[in-house]
Structures are given as C-alpha cells and as structure tokens.
Amino acid sequence: MAWTKEKILENIEFLMRSKFETPEEAFYYYDQDSDGFLTKDDFKLLLKEAGVHIIIRGLVAEFMIQSFDQNNNKTVSWEEFQKAIKESGIE
C-alpha cells in the first residue's frame, strides 16, 4: 500500500468519525499527559490507531507538528488542532 497524504488523511478521518463524537474529544483523548498540547508521541499514537505503518509514523507525526504548530513550540494546542481539522475538511 502506498502511503500518500490523502490516504493518511482518509485513515485519520475514518478514525475520528468512528471513535469520537467531536474533534475536541479526540484531542483530549490523544493528549496523553493532559497538559493541553499534543506532542509528536501523541500524534504517533493517533497514527498508530489510524493504521499508519510504523515505518513512516514518526515522519508523519513530525510533519503534522510542523504543519499545525503556529507558534513553533513543537506542540499543538487545541486552537491549532481546531484550525488544522477545519483546513483538512474533517468535521
């Protein structure tokens, strides 16, 4: 299977729709230390549950942090997550 950006987003969207009522519920579920921020490890868990292959999970998680992190603190806040979800088209 070729892991394209579209396929990864499709898997994440399926996970979000099937496991969570709202994006906020998903955010706080993956915020493993409950500090209000998602880290690379949090994204790796999300990607694991979305069925993304282990070989590329770290790279994709790093890309997600870089893409969503607006203030360059290497984490993603709820506000940054909301914006990323909205831009991706996931509801």
C-alpha positions in Angstrom: 0.0 0.0 0.0 1.3 3.4 -0.9 1.0 5.9 2.0 0.0 9.1 0.3 -1.0 12.2 2.2 -4.6 11.6 1.0 -4.6 8.0 2.3 -3.2 9.1 5.7 -5.9 11.8 6.0 -8.6 9.3 4.9 -7.5 6.9 7.7 -7.4 9.7 10.3 -10.8 10.9 9.2 -12.2 7.4 9.5 -10.7 7.0 13.0 -12.1 10.4 14.1 -15.6 9.7 12.8 -15.8 6.1 14.1 -14.2 6.6 17.6 -15.1 10.1 18.7 -18.2 12.3 18.9 -16.2 15.5 18.3 -12.7 16.7 17.3 -12.4 18.0 20.9 -13.0 14.6 22.4 -10.3 13.2 20.1 -7.8 16.0 21.0 -8.2 15.3 24.8 -8.0 11.6 24.3 -4.7 11.8 22.5 -3.3 14.4 24.9 -1.8 11.6 27.0 -0.4 13.8 29.7 -3.4 16.1 29.9 -1.3 19.2 29.5 -3.4 20.8 26.8 -1.0 20.1 24.0 -0.3 17.3 21.5 3.3 16.2 21.1 5.0 14.0 18.5 4.4 11.0 20.7 0.6 11.8 20.9 0.4 12.1 17.1 2.3 8.8 16.8 -0.4 7.1 18.9 -3.1 8.7 16.7 -1.4 7.5 13.6 -1.0 4.0 15.1 -4.7 3.8 15.8 -5.4 5.2 12.3 -3.4 2.2 10.9 -0.5 4.2 9.5 2.5 1.9 9.1 5.1 2.0 11.9 8.0 2.8 9.4 6.5 6.2 8.5 4.6 7.1 11.7 7.5 9.2 13.1 8.0 11.1 9.9 4.3 11.8 9.5 3.9 12.8 13.2 6.8 15.3 12.7 5.2 16.6 9.6 1.9 17.1 11.4 3.6 19.0 14.3 5.4 21.3 11.8 2.2 21.9 9.8 -0.1 22.6 12.7 2.2 24.3 15.2 1.6 28.0 14.7 3.9 29.3 17.5 6.8 27.0 16.9 6.8 25.4 20.4 6.9 21.9 18.9 3.4 21.0 20.3 -0.1 21.6 19.0 -2.7 23.3 21.2 -6.4 22.8 20.9 -6.8 26.0 18.9 -4.1 24.9 16.5 -5.7 21.5 16.2 -9.1 23.0 15.5 -7.6 25.1 12.7 -5.9 22.1 11.2 -9.0 20.0 11.3 -11.0 22.7 9.7 -8.4 23.2 6.9 -8.3 19.4 6.3 -12.0 19.2 5.8 -12.5 16.7 8.7 -15.7 17.5 10.6 
